[in-house]
């Protein structure tokens, strides 16, 4: 289900940090997103929780035919069973006894229909109708959605156990999709990291993505998109196959956690304004295609009395105060917001080991940076001093750079081999370093290139390491913890309870961040100028790279004008609009300076 009790969701965070978030918060009505990139990690976590909740467990070998899909289905069904059990146990608790049932309602926004019904019920304690009303309210309760993320282009081809050939059906993304589609979940699939036509076409093979006889869709589709044009193109592609989009999830290109899929300098206010002003176009473009598909398949009756879904529009990336939430939802008419990095400091919600938790709590702005560690070649938000960084540097110093590559999810490079290998692997790094050393470049250039090679981290293993340590499945000495917070984490300086974070999001308490925290729109401007300054180093003003950055500059300047218009408006509570004005002034000066130096 897409957004129910709350107006925020917990997005996917790495492979491990939200791997069990539904088990932690699902019974409390909060939606969260699991990554299923790593089926090996899923299998380990399934075994752990099966033993913890006394559920039957039978291991599924990676080598088994369709083993990846089977493992993912088994894990998701286990999570679903646990959340259902915890939720039903919670529903059976009495009201107003300080129980988890009260916690469920007290977490909700004051505007929620269920929260208002709960507050009304509190005034009926001595009334004869209390029991009836209490039972009615209990029946209205719903658990949080167990949503699943698939990175569309993390899609290594695998050899079929039947034919011995590489079969697209057994590619990593296809198998993950099949694993989700075959699960018992009634939730949403979040597709991110780009448009994969083959994967999108494969969605049409599974009936749960279509309306049933009652007109209901069991498994909904959420697309994480970078701009309106992308939403329209991808949505129309799916609509031609009768597939409806339940939600478009907009994310800042740089002011986010994890991989940073940098846009052409289109700042969030510009993107959100276009979605707000054109959202009717989405339904207008999708509806006739979907209707035509259903009618051509003889399913027209499934749409009778039903509306083709109007996609919800949500936003995430760098949100830090209730005032910013108000700006996004009131001014830009967003339906909900996603809060990622701050929840890394909420142990009730995410799976982070204590050492990494402390690293995050102590982090300052200078500790957070856009790194080169991802084997995908996409900028990756990172933190200095992580277990993974220490481990990677130590291995290189010992003359043994890289990883053994035990999972092979990010094998994309064919520079030295016929079969793709990972740029974080020892195999690739030793070959690349040898090539660099044998080149005729200067020693300074060689050292700089080698540093970029050995910086790559084994994300497949390291992003799950912290979760395994937290659950006691690895010793803390194992280390290697990789974590990918957004820059926003610098303003959250301790661990928080789930109630504290919910109250902060809904503006029910004193802000958890200081008043001088820059507005999310201001921070995004700064991050883009940082990115361009780095990109402009040592490039020719006639090069295609320069032209691309010059286009980005023009888009940023347009975005800054939009931001200045916002800064002239009345601020919401805990919204630092003044920071936008001085940020625009400072970053304009920087832009002019760095481009004048390149010209």
Secondary structure, DSSP 8 states (H G I E B T S, - for coil): --S-S-SEEB---TTTTTTTHHHHHGGGT--EEEE-S-HHHHHHHHHHHHHHTT-------TTSTTHHHHHHHHHHHHHHHHHHHHHHHHHTS-TTSSSHHHHHHHTS-TT-HHHHHHHHHHTTTTSTTHHHHHHHHHHH-----EEEEEETT----EE-TTTSSEEGGGSHHHHHHHHHHTS---SEEEEESS--HHHHHHGGG-GGGSB-TTS-BSSEEEEEESSHHHHHHHHHHHHTTT--EEEEEEE-SSSSSSB----SS--HHHHHHHHHHHHHHHHHHHHHHHHHHHHHTT-GGGGTT------EEEEESS--SHHHHHIIIIIS--SEEE--GGGGG-TTT----HHHHHHHHH--GGGEEEES--TTSS-EEEETT-HHHHHHHHHHHTT--SB--SS-SS--B-SS-SS-B-TTBHHHHHHHHHHHHTSSS-HHHHHHHHHHHHT---HHHHHHHHHHHHTTSS-GGG--------GGGGG--S---HHHHHHHHTT-SS-SS-TTS--HHHHHHHHHHHHHHHHTTT--TTSHHHHHHHHHHHHHHHHHHHHHHHHTS---TT--THHHHHHHHHHHHHHHHHHHHH-
